[in-house]
Amino acid sequence: MCGIVGAVAERNVQNILLEGLKRLEYRGYDSAGMAVRSPQGHLQRRRTLGKVAVLEECLVAEPLPGRSGIAHTRWATHGRPSEHNAHPHQSGERLAVVHNGIIENHETLRRELEAEGYAFISETDTEVIAHLLERESRQAGDLLAAVRRVLTRIDGAYALGVIHAEEPDVIIGARKGSPLVVGVGIDEAFLASDPLALLQVTDRFIYLEEGDAVRLCAGGRIEVFDTEGAVVERAVQTFEHGDGAASKGDYRHFMLKEIHEQPMVIAAALEGRLGERSVLVESFGPDAEALFRQARQIHIVACGTSYHAGMVARYWLERYAGLAVQVEVASEYRYRQVVVPEGTLFVTLSQSGETADTLAALRFARQRGYLASLAICNVPGSSLVRESDLTLMTQAGPEIGVASTKAFTTQLTALMLLTLALGRLRGQAEDEQANLVQGLRELPGLVARVLELDSAIEQLSMAFAEKHHALFLGRGAHFPIALEGALKLKEISYIHAEAYPAGELKHGPLALVDSEMPVISVAPNDELLDKLKSNLQEVRARGGELFVFADEQVGLIEEEYVHVLRLPHVHEALAPILYTVPLQLLSYHVAVLKGTDVDQPRNLAKSVTVE
Ligand code: G6P
């Protein structure tokens, strides 16, 4: 998804902007661009299609010296990926703008501006902002005033960065519906859509609030204005995660690094949240206990991988907390006439905390009479966190690979903590809770043991490299894990993969099973195992090749075309977390064999901040 970087400094900013763009590459994009005000007072711009490396080459040939500038990575929404659709956009030679989000009334504005003689060069919605700014800057006293006038005309979501040739060393930023942070430097100031883009220059950030505008000036002066235009103080926060997260270290890909970080981050997600025999309800915040006691139902809303985490949690919350649970993808939920019974807790799950549909669902839910909203999220300071009543941070650290791995297993860990917190307040047997708490303590060690199976899984992956389809099966809480396994394979290896609850096999997908359709099954040692075993027979009888991930205590026999990978024994309820890991490794190795762009798969974005 699009990324913004801006800088005003006493030195040349080109390389700061370029490094920022590189750090945002993980989000997914199709073109990149930069505009810098030259020492002679001219705006100069470079834009290229494809990777930031292409822009970098262009800048080697034609550098952009100057002390203030803005840059952008674009992910096409309005208009195909091309150089002329890439940002920054200009109106004339005096001003340049970068924009994340979508301007919903751009067509009306375009007609209005065309009628006044403005010529449009791109197919983007963003270009209307450039022309509106050009028009308003003729009337307004300064660039900030012009931006504020433009904001009253545009509907939709935006994070903006603007520079003007005639206002040296000034950047104006504004946000509504898309994230934007200010990086606080020493005698210099920065702007970005994600703090990660600026960790090379600062770890101190101001997280702009909805409707805020900001003026960054030479000497590091930063002024934030609210929707009314009044100067407001916003706290400067120190970024919690070290810069190490933004580099691959010794790993070939971020995704592999993040898979291997799981023992550490699951331990981090548990830190300070477990008592000796029970979960510490206070870790959900001071108001949590009173609110949790009133909870009668739960609605969980999320997108993508986070949605799969919600599906697993439904099994847990029903079984251990006795609560009715509904789980839904945010893009559907937000347009339904949802009926909210009294005492319903609204839970959002999001790695980024900026997913447009999940945020819109939260805002919609706030009008519907929920008991309270809880965000389970990985990004402190994100919109979702700031707008929810309660939060539980997943502590996974920045996740760079577009395909989510450690963010998912830490979400599951957090959801088990939620289950136990609610269970405890609703009379769950003390021994049952104590067993689960013990199981959670052992989990990081067990995940580390699964990671030792990496080369065995790499061997298995070879059977998939030439295949075009794959079928994943699971039962109970492992059905969502099968869905997540199929999603991972699709996302990074581009192999068509589907997942079914194993019991549905006979109701359709069995027709597809032959020697060309590998079937992957998650078969931990739980009460559904015997049923799953007969499903596996059905697949074998049709010549399908089976890959079974099973508990080391399960009596499944390996034979020709039946590959069994044995995993360490784990508390039955926590098996979905453990069994996710070999499926992540399988997808990873298949993608590497296929030679795809593992960390930035085609057409996908890390954080989908537009609808
Ligand atoms: C995108 C990402 C997925 C992610 C989904 C939801 O599609 O590529 O990995 O699961 O968004 O993102 P969130 O940040 O809300 O968890």
Residues whose N, C-alpha, C, O or C-beta is under 5 A from the ligand:
A	BS01	G6P	C303 G304 T305 S306 L349 S350 Q351 S352 G353 T355 V402 A403 S404 A605 K606 S607 V608
